[in-house]
Amino acid sequence: MKLNFINKLISKIGFTETEGKVILFLLFTIITGSIIKYSFSDTELPQLNSIDYTKEDSLFFLKNDTLKAEREKNVKKSIASKAELLDFNANKIESHKIDVNKAGISELILLPGIGEKTARKIIDYRNAKGSFEKEDDLIKVKGIGPIKFSKIKNYIIVK
């Protein structure tokens, strides 16, 4: 009889039977939870120990600052070593230009963008076709195009 009354009330409000059951369950849960909360609110919870982490935090921040300083030092060292490397190559090559008609593989490799294979191709071309007459003739070697030639033209000479 009581369930019939509740079902009629739920259907008059406009809910389906399933929705009504869900609403009743939620109301029951809220009311039960409130009763439990207020009936046991006078009991005290056990006191939790408070722990001071300031010492450990200061160690973390100290280590973090040390790592930042080391990172900055390594970046500066890396930049300096790249500059030294570039200066070394530029000074070495600019101080004496390489004669492509007489240079061996070890000298040709010093040119920017020229590896061992391209150096061998230059020597093979020179042996097959004869000496280069002008610097621009180097473009005829397979593997040396206008872009690569523009990188090396300041470092070569033809005698």
C-alpha positions as CSV (number, residue, x, y, z in Angstrom):
1,M,0.0,0.0,0.0
2,K,2.8,2.4,0.9
3,L,4.7,1.6,-2.3
4,N,1.6,2.2,-4.3
5,F,1.4,5.7,-2.8
6,I,5.0,6.4,-3.5
7,N,4.7,5.2,-7.1
8,K,1.6,7.3,-7.7
9,L,3.4,10.4,-6.2
10,I,6.5,9.8,-8.4
11,S,4.3,9.4,-11.5
12,K,2.4,12.6,-10.7
13,I,5.6,14.6,-10.4
14,G,6.6,13.3,-13.9
15,F,9.4,10.9,-13.2
16,T,9.7,7.3,-14.4
17,E,9.7,4.5,-11.9
18,T,13.5,4.1,-12.2
19,E,14.1,7.8,-11.8
20,G,11.9,7.8,-8.7
21,K,13.9,4.9,-7.2
22,V,17.2,6.7,-7.8
23,I,15.8,9.9,-6.2
24,L,14.5,8.0,-3.2
25,F,17.9,6.2,-2.8
26,L,19.7,9.6,-2.9
27,L,17.4,11.1,-0.3
28,F,17.8,8.1,2.0
29,T,21.6,8.3,1.7
30,I,21.7,12.1,2.4
31,I,19.4,11.7,5.4
32,T,21.3,8.7,6.8
33,G,24.7,10.5,6.3
34,S,23.4,13.6,8.1
35,I,22.2,11.6,11.0
36,I,25.5,9.8,11.3
37,K,27.5,13.0,11.1
38,Y,25.5,14.9,13.7
39,S,25.3,12.0,16.1
40,F,29.0,11.4,16.2
41,S,30.2,15.0,15.9
42,D,30.9,15.3,19.6
43,T,33.7,12.7,19.5
44,E,37.1,14.0,18.8
45,L,39.4,12.6,16.1
46,P,42.8,11.5,17.2
47,Q,45.4,14.3,16.9
48,L,47.7,13.9,13.9
49,N,51.4,14.5,14.3
50,S,52.6,17.5,12.4
51,I,55.9,17.1,10.7
52,D,58.2,20.0,9.8
53,Y,59.7,19.6,6.3
54,T,61.5,22.9,6.1
55,K,65.0,21.3,6.5
56,E,64.3,18.9,3.6
57,D,62.9,21.7,1.5
58,S,65.9,23.9,2.0
59,L,68.2,21.0,0.8
60,F,66.0,20.6,-2.3
61,F,66.2,24.3,-3.1
62,L,70.0,24.4,-2.5
63,K,70.5,21.4,-4.8
64,N,68.2,22.9,-7.4
65,D,70.3,26.2,-7.4
66,T,73.5,24.2,-7.7
67,L,72.1,22.3,-10.7
68,K,71.0,25.5,-12.4
69,A,74.5,27.0,-11.9
70,E,76.1,23.9,-13.4
71,R,73.7,23.9,-16.4
72,E,74.6,27.6,-17.1
73,K,78.3,26.8,-16.8
74,N,78.0,23.9,-19.2
75,V,76.0,26.0,-21.7
76,K,78.7,28.7,-21.6
77,K,81.4,26.1,-22.0
78,S,79.6,24.5,-25.0
79,I,79.2,27.9,-26.7
80,A,82.9,28.7,-26.0
81,S,84.1,25.4,-27.4
82,K,82.0,25.8,-30.6
83,A,83.5,29.2,-31.1
84,E,87.0,27.9,-30.5
85,L,86.4,25.1,-33.0
86,L,85.1,27.5,-35.6
87,D,88.0,29.9,-35.0
88,F,90.5,27.1,-35.3
89,N,89.1,25.8,-38.6
90,A,88.8,29.3,-40.0
91,N,92.3,30.3,-39.0
92,K,93.8,27.1,-40.2
93,I,92.2,27.3,-43.6
94,E,92.4,31.0,-44.1
95,S,96.1,31.1,-43.2
96,H,96.8,28.9,-46.2
97,K,94.5,28.2,-49.1
98,I,94.4,24.7,-50.5
99,D,95.6,24.1,-54.0
100,V,93.0,21.6,-55.4
101,N,95.5,20.5,-58.1
102,K,98.1,19.4,-55.5
103,A,96.0,18.6,-52.4
104,G,95.7,15.1,-51.0
105,I,92.7,13.6,-49.3
106,S,93.8,14.8,-45.8
107,E,94.0,18.4,-47.0
108,L,90.7,18.4,-49.0
109,I,88.8,17.0,-46.0
110,L,89.6,20.3,-44.2
111,L,87.3,22.1,-46.6
112,P,83.8,22.8,-45.2
113,G,81.3,20.2,-46.5
114,I,84.0,18.0,-48.0
115,G,84.2,14.5,-46.7
116,E,86.4,11.6,-47.6
117,K,84.2,10.4,-50.5
118,T,84.0,13.8,-52.1
119,A,87.8,14.3,-51.6
120,R,88.4,11.0,-53.4
121,K,86.1,12.1,-56.2
122,I,88.0,15.4,-56.6
123,I,91.3,13.5,-56.9
124,D,89.8,10.9,-59.3
125,Y,88.4,13.7,-61.5
126,R,91.8,15.5,-61.4
127,N,93.6,12.3,-62.4
128,A,91.1,11.5,-65.2
129,K,90.6,14.9,-66.7
130,G,93.8,16.7,-65.7
131,S,94.4,19.7,-63.5
132,F,91.7,22.2,-62.8
133,E,92.2,25.4,-64.8
134,K,90.0,27.6,-62.6
135,E,88.2,27.3,-59.3
136,D,84.8,27.1,-60.9
137,D,85.9,23.8,-62.6
138,L,85.4,22.1,-59.3
139,I,81.6,22.2,-59.9
140,K,82.1,19.5,-62.6
141,V,83.0,17.0,-59.8
142,K,80.1,14.8,-58.9
143,G,78.9,15.7,-55.4
144,I,79.9,19.4,-55.6
145,G,77.1,21.7,-56.6
146,P,76.8,25.5,-56.5
147,I,75.9,25.5,-52.8
148,K,78.8,23.4,-51.7
149,F,81.2,25.3,-54.0
150,S,80.0,28.6,-52.5
151,K,81.1,27.3,-49.1
152,I,84.6,26.3,-50.2
153,K,85.5,28.8,-52.8
154,N,87.1,31.2,-50.3
155,Y,89.4,28.4,-49.1
156,I,90.7,27.0,-52.4
157,I,93.2,28.2,-55.0
158,V,94.1,26.8,-58.4
159,K,97.8,27.1,-59.5
